[in-house]
Amino acid sequence: MFLAVVMTSPIGAQEWARKMFKEREHDFGIVAADSETVHRFEFQNIFEEDVRVVSVRSSCGCTIASIENGELKTYEKGAVVARFNTKSFRDHRQATLTVRIDRPYPAEVQLIVKGNIRGNVAFEPGAIQFGDVFAGQKSDCKIRVTHYGSPRWQITDVKTTFDHHQIKVGLSELARQNGQVQYEMLVQLQENVDPGYVQGELYIETNEGNRIRYPLAFNGRVVPPLQISPPILAFGPLEPGETVDHRVLLKSATPFRITGITCNDQCLKVRANSEPGKLQIMTVTYTAGQDTGQHQCQARIVTDTGQEATILTTIAMIEGEDDE
């Protein structure tokens, strides 16, 4: 069941818009200088009318705000993305984000972000980016943590929001002199992580007391052992008898051979090199048949990796003279 937007007063005109947001305030807590600190204020169109979020402005340069998917039909979701400017600002900061909506009726929603940017602790780089990792493989990322001001400062523990069996953290002290303490942190994504997106935070605990801890975001993507790019090819519009060529990549973490290719339609031909390699470049040739309309076919690619066959799908739109 969805609702209709009802306005009975200027206050009511704003209240319908507020109902779309799960939350309207976020506290980043204590964060380190140069760390990547981001929060998404999610919203959903719970009304029968289309909603359009046209802009967001921040009251302070300490927060940079943007809109993610601003035009929503019923039940569609979007977000206001708030990025704390930890490179340029320090100490306690707070910003009001004013979100402006013009459809179905003009309205504004105010969101609040706040936090304490500690200038005496810095991460380099500001976030852990694993990138694409093949399933069954490990991935390492090194972070340098620097503290200024106290030679007795220590990192006492590192915790994670992720499964601790899938994220391992090693810590080594690099320097402790002239009021500066420096650590190198080795963060390792383990080989037992299932394919899909990986994201979360590490929390660095110190001997500062008062349960002070510093968040450090991480993200990445675990991909299948064999990755085809693109998995779907779209051709068209084509005329009957027209031929088109395209290249498709098949890659793996270790060298492999393509041992067989079968196509379910004579319109499709796929050729590949028989030599081993981590990257195989396949040439795909499609020749349009005489039947007009949408035509779909597939190629089945077998390798010596022991993995299941990889499927390449082609979709072609064939138009004759009568379709023009």
C-alpha positions as CSV (number, residue, x, y, z in Angstrom):
1,M,0.0,0.0,0.0
2,F,1.3,3.4,-0.9
3,L,0.2,6.9,0.2
4,A,-1.0,10.0,-1.5
5,V,0.7,13.3,-0.6
6,V,-1.6,15.5,1.4
7,M,-0.9,19.1,2.3
8,T,-2.9,20.8,4.9
9,S,-0.4,23.5,6.1
10,P,3.1,24.7,5.4
11,I,4.2,22.4,8.2
12,G,2.4,19.5,6.6
13,A,4.1,20.4,3.3
14,Q,7.5,19.6,4.9
15,E,6.3,16.6,6.9
16,W,5.4,14.4,3.9
17,A,9.0,14.8,2.6
18,R,10.6,14.0,6.0
19,K,8.7,10.7,6.1
20,M,10.8,9.4,3.2
21,F,14.0,9.5,5.2
22,K,15.0,6.7,7.5
23,E,17.2,9.1,9.6
24,R,17.9,12.8,9.5
25,E,21.0,13.0,11.7
26,H,24.4,11.2,11.8
27,D,27.4,11.5,14.1
28,F,30.7,10.4,12.6
29,G,32.3,10.4,16.0
30,I,36.0,10.8,16.2
31,V,37.8,10.4,12.8
32,A,41.3,10.7,11.7
33,A,42.7,13.4,9.4
34,D,42.6,12.5,5.6
35,S,40.3,9.5,6.3
36,E,37.5,8.8,3.8
37,T,34.4,9.5,5.9
38,V,31.1,9.0,4.1
39,H,27.5,8.5,5.2
40,R,24.4,7.9,3.0
41,F,21.1,9.3,4.1
42,E,18.7,6.9,2.3
43,F,15.2,7.9,1.3
44,Q,12.3,6.1,-0.4
45,N,9.3,7.4,-2.3
46,I,6.4,5.9,-0.3
47,F,3.8,7.9,-2.2
48,E,1.9,7.3,-5.4
49,E,3.1,10.5,-7.0
50,D,6.6,10.8,-8.6
51,V,9.2,12.6,-6.4
52,R,12.1,14.7,-7.6
53,V,14.9,15.8,-5.4
54,V,16.6,18.6,-7.2
55,S,19.4,19.8,-5.0
56,V,21.2,19.7,-1.6
57,R,23.4,22.4,-0.1
58,S,25.7,22.3,3.0
59,S,25.9,25.0,5.6
60,C,29.6,24.2,6.1
61,G,32.6,23.4,3.9
62,C,33.4,20.6,6.3
63,T,30.8,18.5,4.5
64,I,30.3,17.9,0.8
65,A,26.9,16.6,-0.2
66,S,25.5,15.1,-3.3
67,I,22.3,13.4,-4.5
68,E,22.2,9.7,-5.6
69,N,19.1,8.9,-7.8
70,G,17.0,12.0,-7.3
71,E,14.0,11.1,-9.5
72,L,11.9,8.4,-7.9
73,K,8.8,6.5,-8.8
74,T,6.7,4.8,-6.1
75,Y,8.9,2.6,-3.8
76,E,12.2,3.6,-5.6
77,K,15.1,4.6,-3.4
78,G,17.8,7.3,-3.5
79,A,20.3,8.8,-1.1
80,V,21.9,12.0,0.0
81,V,25.7,11.3,0.2
82,A,27.5,13.3,2.9
83,R,31.3,13.3,2.8
84,F,33.2,14.8,5.8
85,N,36.0,17.0,4.5
86,T,38.8,15.5,6.7
87,K,41.5,17.0,4.5
88,S,40.8,20.6,5.1
89,F,39.0,20.8,8.5
90,R,39.9,19.8,12.1
91,D,38.2,19.6,15.5
92,H,34.4,19.4,16.2
93,R,32.4,20.2,13.1
94,Q,28.7,20.2,12.3
95,A,26.8,20.9,9.1
96,T,23.2,21.2,8.1
97,L,22.3,19.7,4.7
98,T,19.2,21.3,3.1
99,V,17.6,18.9,0.7
100,R,15.2,20.6,-1.8
101,I,12.3,18.8,-3.5
102,D,10.2,20.3,-6.3
103,R,7.8,17.4,-7.2
104,P,5.1,16.6,-6.5
105,Y,5.1,19.7,-4.3
106,P,7.9,22.1,-3.1
107,A,9.5,21.0,0.2
108,E,12.7,21.0,2.1
109,V,14.3,18.5,4.5
110,Q,17.2,19.3,6.8
111,L,19.8,16.7,7.7
112,I,22.5,17.1,10.2
113,V,26.1,15.6,10.2
114,K,28.7,16.1,12.9
115,G,32.0,14.7,14.1
116,N,35.4,15.4,15.5
117,I,38.3,15.4,13.1
118,R,41.5,14.7,15.0
119,G,44.4,16.5,13.4
120,N,47.0,14.6,15.4
121,V,46.1,11.3,13.8
122,A,46.3,10.7,10.0
123,F,45.8,7.7,7.7
124,E,47.6,7.4,4.4
125,P,45.8,6.5,2.2
126,G,42.5,7.5,3.7
127,A,40.6,4.3,2.9
128,I,41.4,0.7,2.0
129,Q,40.6,-0.1,-1.6
130,F,41.0,-3.8,-2.4
131,G,39.6,-3.3,-5.9
132,D,38.7,-6.5,-7.9
133,V,39.9,-9.7,-6.3
134,F,39.5,-13.1,-7.8
135,A,37.6,-15.6,-5.6
136,G,40.0,-17.9,-3.8
137,Q,42.8,-15.3,-3.8
138,K,44.1,-13.0,-1.1
139,S,44.5,-9.2,-1.4
140,D,46.7,-7.0,0.7
141,C,46.6,-3.3,1.4
142,K,49.0,-1.2,3.4
143,I,48.0,1.8,5.5
144,R,50.4,4.2,7.3
145,V,49.0,5.5,10.6
146,T,50.8,8.6,12.1
147,H,50.2,10.3,15.4
148,Y,51.6,13.7,16.4
149,G,52.2,15.0,19.9
150,S,52.8,12.2,22.3
151,P,55.7,9.7,22.2
152,R,53.7,7.3,24.4
153,W,50.7,7.0,22.0
154,Q,50.0,3.4,21.1
155,I,47.5,1.3,19.0
156,T,46.1,-1.3,21.3
157,D,43.7,-3.2,19.1
158,V,42.1,-3.2,15.6
159,K,38.5,-4.5,15.3
160,T,36.3,-4.9,12.2
161,T,32.6,-4.8,11.3
162,F,33.3,-7.6,8.9
163,D,33.8,-11.3,9.7
164,H,37.2,-11.3,11.5
165,H,38.0,-14.7,9.8
166,Q,37.8,-13.0,6.4
167,I,39.8,-9.8,7.3
168,K,43.2,-10.1,8.9
169,V,45.2,-7.2,10.2
170,G,49.0,-7.0,10.9
171,L,50.5,-4.1,12.8
172,S,54.2,-3.0,12.9
173,E,55.7,0.1,14.5
174,L,57.9,2.1,12.2
175,A,59.0,5.1,14.2
176,R,58.7,6.7,17.6
177,Q,60.7,9.9,17.8
178,N,60.4,13.7,18.1
179,G,56.8,13.4,19.4
180,Q,55.7,11.4,16.4
181,V,54.6,7.8,16.3
182,Q,54.1,5.9,13.1
183,Y,52.7,2.4,12.4
184,E,52.3,0.4,9.2
185,M,49.1,-1.6,9.1
186,L,48.8,-4.6,6.7
187,V,45.1,-5.4,6.0
188,Q,44.5,-8.7,4.2
189,L,41.3,-9.9,2.6
190,Q,41.2,-13.7,2.9
191,E,40.6,-16.2,0.2
192,N,37.4,-17.5,1.9
193,V,35.3,-14.5,1.0
194,D,32.4,-15.3,-1.4
195,P,32.0,-13.4,-4.7
196,G,30.3,-10.1,-4.3
197,Y,30.9,-6.6,-3.0
198,V,33.0,-6.3,0.2
199,Q,32.6,-3.2,2.5
200,G,32.9,-2.3,6.1
201,E,35.1,-0.5,8.6
202,L,38.1,-1.2,10.8
203,Y,38.1,0.5,14.2
204,I,41.6,1.4,15.6
205,E,41.6,1.5,19.3
206,T,44.4,3.4,21.2
207,N,45.7,4.0,24.7
208,E,44.1,7.5,24.8
209,G,41.3,6.4,27.1
210,N,37.6,7.2,27.0
211,R,37.1,4.4,24.5
212,I,38.4,6.6,21.6
213,R,38.7,4.7,18.4
214,Y,39.2,5.7,14.8
215,P,37.2,4.3,11.9
216,L,38.9,3.3,8.6
217,A,36.6,2.3,5.7
218,F,37.4,-0.6,3.3
219,N,35.7,-1.9,0.2
220,G,36.3,-4.1,-2.8
221,R,34.7,-6.7,-5.0
222,V,35.4,-10.5,-5.1
223,V,34.9,-11.7,-8.7
224,P,34.5,-15.3,-10.0
225,P,37.7,-17.3,-10.8
226,L,37.0,-16.7,-14.5
227,Q,35.7,-13.3,-15.4
228,I,34.2,-12.5,-18.8
229,S,33.9,-8.9,-20.0
230,P,31.3,-8.1,-21.2
231,P,29.1,-11.1,-20.5
232,I,26.4,-9.8,-22.9
233,L,26.9,-8.2,-26.3
234,A,24.2,-6.1,-27.9
235,F,24.2,-5.5,-31.6
236,G,22.0,-3.4,-33.8
237,P,20.0,-2.3,-35.4
238,L,21.4,-4.6,-38.2
239,E,20.2,-5.4,-41.7
240,P,19.7,-9.0,-42.7
241,G,23.1,-10.4,-43.7
242,E,25.1,-7.7,-42.0
243,T,28.2,-8.8,-40.1
244,V,29.7,-7.2,-37.0
245,D,32.8,-8.1,-35.0
246,H,33.5,-7.5,-31.3
247,R,36.2,-8.4,-28.8
248,V,35.5,-10.1,-25.5
249,L,38.0,-10.6,-22.6
250,L,38.2,-13.7,-20.4
251,K,40.6,-13.4,-17.5
252,S,41.8,-15.3,-14.5
253,A,44.3,-15.0,-11.6
254,T,46.4,-17.8,-13.1
255,P,47.3,-18.8,-16.7
256,F,44.7,-20.9,-18.5
257,R,43.8,-22.3,-21.9
258,I,40.5,-22.1,-23.8
259,T,39.9,-25.8,-24.7
260,G,36.6,-25.5,-26.5
261,I,33.9,-23.1,-27.8
262,T,30.4,-24.1,-29.0
263,C,27.7,-21.8,-30.3
264,N,24.0,-22.6,-30.4
265,D,23.4,-20.8,-33.6
266,Q,25.4,-20.6,-36.9
267,C,25.0,-16.8,-36.9
268,L,27.5,-16.6,-34.1
269,K,31.2,-17.5,-34.3
270,V,33.8,-17.1,-31.5
271,R,37.6,-17.5,-32.1
272,A,40.3,-17.5,-29.5
273,N,44.0,-18.2,-29.1
274,S,45.0,-21.7,-27.8
275,E,48.1,-20.4,-26.0
276,P,47.9,-20.2,-22.1
277,G,47.6,-16.8,-20.4
278,K,45.9,-14.9,-17.6
279,L,44.0,-12.9,-20.2
280,Q,42.4,-14.4,-23.3
281,I,41.1,-12.1,-26.1
282,M,38.2,-13.7,-28.1
283,T,36.9,-12.4,-31.4
284,V,33.1,-12.6,-31.7
285,T,31.6,-12.4,-35.2
286,Y,27.8,-12.1,-35.6
287,T,26.0,-12.3,-38.9
288,A,22.4,-11.3,-39.0
289,G,19.9,-13.8,-40.3
290,Q,16.9,-13.0,-42.6
291,D,14.3,-13.0,-39.8
292,T,13.7,-9.5,-38.4
293,G,13.2,-8.7,-34.7
294,Q,15.3,-9.5,-31.7
295,H,17.6,-12.5,-32.0
296,Q,19.5,-14.0,-29.0
297,C,22.1,-16.7,-29.0
298,Q,24.9,-18.0,-26.8
299,A,28.4,-19.3,-26.9
300,R,29.7,-21.9,-24.3
301,I,33.4,-21.4,-23.5
302,V,35.3,-24.3,-21.8
303,T,38.7,-23.9,-20.2
304,D,41.3,-26.1,-18.5
305,T,40.7,-24.4,-15.1
306,G,38.2,-27.0,-13.9
307,Q,35.5,-24.3,-13.6
308,E,32.1,-24.6,-15.2
309,A,31.7,-23.4,-18.8
310,T,31.5,-19.6,-19.2
311,I,28.5,-18.4,-21.1
312,L,28.6,-15.4,-23.6
313,T,25.2,-14.1,-24.7
314,T,24.5,-12.0,-27.8
315,I,21.4,-10.0,-28.4
316,A,20.8,-8.5,-31.9
317,M,18.1,-6.3,-33.2
318,I,17.5,-7.1,-36.9
319,E,15.5,-4.6,-39.0
320,G,14.3,-5.1,-42.6
321,E,13.1,-2.5,-45.1
322,D,9.6,-2.7,-43.8
323,D,10.7,-1.7,-40.3
324,E,12.1,1.7,-41.3
